[in-house]
Amino acid sequence: MQSVPYAGTQTQVRVNSFIRSVYNWMAGALALTGFTAFYVANSPQVLGLLFNVVGNRLQPTMLFWACLIGELVMVFTLSARVQKMKAQTATALFIGYSILNGVTLSSIFLVYTRSSITSVFFICAATFVVTSLFGYFTKKDLTSMGQFMFMGLIGIIIATVANLFIKSAGMQMIISYIGVIVFVGLTAYDTQKLKGMALSQPADVSAAVVRKGALLGALTLYLDFINLFLMLLHILGNRE
């Protein structure tokens, strides 16, 4: 008679362990990105390799674009092939991506005041935590909302690319407001999806498979957090 409650307890322990691992990897990646961005922003030598100052504007160098392309290659490789690579390789890619993203994000310290970056970060963190908790504990199936938010994400990407040529401040602000809604929704949906992934894992799954799943989950939430932060920073940040 006690086997069912015991099995349920074991399942909950396994789920909690997986989710905790996801958030630990995500927090570590955010810390690494933040430290890298701050270090680069305070290193004139490194900044000189990444940006040229043209008038009052920053002009990215070839090295900056190489870093940006490198991190895109890393994130797509990790997302598409994580289950086919060794856990150590997936970990190295995740850490490398976090560092490269910090390099490219260093420019925010040159555009926005540090006090506004700090305040927006805490606003983003609070929003993320509340939204993620909702996604974890809600009984409502968020699949349809997640699909709608994904379509919104595609629209944001298309509008952002178009605005590179139009260069409209008004359009960028609209994109940022919509982006906040999209990434808040995706955070809740992705958290629920990760909980479902944890519940579906067999009890005898290997530690390597669990780590790769946790890394993929951490990458998903990390991207939600970073994009939400950038959208909020564009809306609330004070420029230098």
C-alpha positions in Angstrom: 0.0 0.0 0.0 3.0 2.3 0.6 4.6 1.6 -2.8 2.6 4.3 -4.7 3.4 7.1 -2.2 7.0 6.0 -2.1 7.2 6.0 -5.9 5.6 9.4 -6.1 8.1 10.8 -3.5 11.0 9.4 -5.5 9.6 11.0 -8.7 9.3 14.3 -7.0 12.9 14.1 -5.7 14.1 13.3 -9.2 12.1 16.3 -10.6 13.4 18.7 -7.9 17.0 17.5 -8.5 16.7 18.1 -12.3 15.0 21.5 -12.0 17.6 22.6 -9.4 20.4 21.5 -11.7 18.8 23.5 -14.6 18.7 26.7 -12.5 22.2 26.2 -11.1 23.6 25.9 -14.6 21.6 28.9 -15.7 22.7 31.0 -12.8 26.3 30.1 -13.4 26.0 31.0 -17.0 24.4 34.4 -16.2 27.2 35.1 -13.7 29.9 34.2 -16.2 28.3 36.3 -18.9 27.9 39.3 -16.5 31.5 39.0 -15.3 32.9 38.7 -18.8 30.8 41.7 -20.0 31.9 43.8 -17.1 35.6 42.9 -17.5 35.5 43.6 -21.3 33.7 46.9 -20.7 36.5 48.0 -18.3 39.4 46.9 -20.5 40.2 49.6 -23.1 42.5 47.2 -24.9 39.9 44.6 -25.4 37.2 47.2 -26.3 39.5 48.6 -28.9 39.6 45.2 -30.6 35.8 44.9 -30.6 34.7 48.4 -31.4 35.8 51.5 -33.3 34.5 54.8 -32.2 33.1 56.7 -35.2 31.9 60.1 -34.0 29.5 59.3 -31.1 28.7 55.8 -32.3 30.3 52.5 -31.8 31.3 50.6 -34.9 31.7 46.8 -34.4 35.0 45.4 -35.7 35.4 42.1 -37.6 36.4 40.5 -34.3 33.1 41.5 -32.7 31.2 39.9 -35.7 33.4 36.8 -35.4 32.4 36.5 -31.7 28.7 37.0 -32.6 28.8 34.3 -35.3 30.8 32.0 -33.0 28.2 32.2 -30.3 25.3 31.6 -32.8 27.1 28.5 -34.0 27.6 27.3 -30.5 24.0 27.8 -29.4 22.6 26.2 -32.6 25.0 23.2 -32.3 24.2 22.7 -28.6 20.4 23.0 -29.2 20.4 20.6 -32.2 23.0 18.0 -31.2 23.2 18.0 -27.4 21.9 14.4 -27.2 24.6 13.2 -29.7 27.6 14.7 -27.9 29.4 13.8 -24.8 28.3 15.6 -21.6 31.8 17.2 -21.3 31.5 18.6 -24.8 28.0 20.0 -24.1 29.3 21.6 -20.9 32.3 23.2 -22.7 30.0 24.6 -25.4 27.6 26.0 -22.8 30.4 27.7 -20.9 32.0 28.9 -24.1 28.7 30.4 -25.3 28.2 32.1 -22.0 31.6 33.8 -22.2 31.2 34.8 -25.9 27.8 36.3 -25.1 29.4 38.3 -22.3 31.9 39.6 -24.8 29.3 40.8 -27.2 27.0 42.2 -24.5 29.8 44.3 -23.1 28.6 47.1 -25.4 25.6 47.7 -23.0 28.0 49.2 -20.5 29.0 51.8 -23.1 25.5 52.7 -24.1 23.6 52.6 -20.7 24.5 53.9 -17.3 25.6 51.3 -14.9 23.0 52.2 -12.3 20.2 51.6 -14.8 21.8 48.3 -16.0 21.8 47.2 -12.3 18.2 48.3 -11.6 16.9 46.7 -14.8 18.7 43.5 -14.0 16.9 43.2 -10.7 13.6 44.1 -12.3 14.2 41.4 -14.9 15.3 38.8 -12.3 12.1 39.5 -10.2 9.9 39.2 -13.3 11.7 36.0 -14.4 11.3 34.3 -11.0 7.6 35.1 -10.7 6.9 34.0 -14.2 8.9 30.8 -13.9 7.2 29.9 -10.7 3.9 30.4 -12.4 5.0 28.1 -15.2 6.1 25.5 -12.7 3.1 25.4 -10.4 0.2 26.2 -12.8 -2.2 23.3 -13.7 -3.1 25.0 -17.0 -1.5 23.6 -20.1 0.6 26.4 -21.6 1.3 24.6 -24.9 -1.0 26.8 -27.0 0.4 29.9 -25.4 3.9 28.8 -26.0 3.2 28.2 -29.7 1.6 31.7 -30.0 4.7 33.2 -28.2 7.0 31.4 -30.6 5.2 32.9 -33.5 5.6 36.3 -31.8 9.3 35.6 -31.5 9.6 35.0 -35.2 7.8 38.3 -35.8 10.3 40.0 -33.5 13.2 38.6 -35.4 11.8 39.7 -38.8 10.9 43.2 -37.5 14.4 43.6 -35.9 16.1 42.7 -39.2 13.9 45.1 -41.1 14.6 47.8 -38.6 18.3 47.4 -39.2 17.6 49.1 -42.5 14.7 51.4 -41.5 16.5 52.5 -38.2 13.3 53.7 -36.6 13.5 54.4 -32.9 9.7 54.1 -32.6 9.6 50.7 -34.2 12.4 49.5 -31.9 10.4 50.6 -28.9 7.4 48.7 -30.1 9.5 45.7 -30.7 10.9 46.0 -27.1 7.4 46.1 -25.6 6.2 43.2 -27.6 9.4 41.4 -26.8 8.8 41.7 -23.0 5.4 40.0 -23.4 6.8 37.3 -25.7 9.7 36.4 -23.4 7.6 36.5 -20.2 5.2 34.0 -21.9 8.1 31.9 -23.2 9.6 31.8 -19.7 6.4 30.3 -18.2 6.0 27.9 -21.1 9.6 26.7 -21.1 9.5 26.2 -17.3 6.4 24.0 -17.6 8.0 22.1 -20.5 11.1 21.4 -18.4 9.0 20.1 -15.5 7.3 17.8 -18.0 10.7 16.7 -19.3 11.8 15.9 -15.7 8.6 13.9 -15.0 9.1 11.8 -18.2 12.7 10.8 -17.4 13.0 7.1 -16.5 14.4 6.4 -13.0 17.4 4.6 -14.4 18.5 7.4 -16.7 22.3 7.9 -16.7 23.9 11.0 -15.1 25.4 12.1 -18.4 21.9 12.2 -20.0 20.5 14.1 -17.1 23.3 16.6 -17.3 22.8 17.2 -21.0 19.1 17.6 -20.4 19.8 20.1 -17.6 22.2 22.0 -19.9 19.7 22.3 -22.6 17.0 23.4 -20.2 19.5 26.0 -18.7 20.3 27.3 -22.2 16.6 27.7 -22.9 15.9 29.7 -19.7 19.2 31.6 -20.1 18.1 32.8 -23.5 14.7 33.8 -22.2 16.3 35.8 -19.4 18.9 37.5 -21.5 16.4 38.6 -24.2 13.9 39.8 -21.5 16.7 41.8 -19.9 17.7 43.4 -23.2 14.1 44.3 -24.0 13.5 45.8 -20.6 16.9 47.7 -20.8 15.8 49.3 -24.0 12.6 50.5 -22.4 13.8 51.4 -18.9 17.5 52.0 -19.3 19.1 55.4 -19.1 21.7 56.1 -21.8 25.1 57.5 -21.2 
